[in-house]
Amino acid sequence: MHETTNPTLIMLINMTIVFAVLFFLSLIIRFIKVIDDMLFKKSPKQEAEVTVAPTAPAPEPAVQGMDLKDKELIAVLTTAIMAYGYKDVRIHSIVKK
């Protein structure tokens, strides 16, 4: 058997294999989504029942008397909550213990 010691060739072969597998997995995911959409297709009436009416925006919280550390804490918490998918989020109060 021929031994390949060229690291560039080994890298290219391995990267090709990895990206081919990733592409194949993406095709499988797309296929599953198409099948899922065909099997569980909702009627327009069902979709109308599922939609949620948007809520009115919450009033701005009072930020008087807050130092920079408290504002940074609120910014970090809001960002963390938004990272989970909650886009319209406002923190009304934080209780420190």
Buried (B, 14 or more C-beta within 10 A) or exposed (E): EEEEEEEEEEEEEEEEEEEEEEEEEEEEEEEEEEEEEEEEEEEEEEEEEEEEEEEEEEEEEEEEEEEEEEEEBBEEEBEEBEEEEEEEBEEEEEEEE
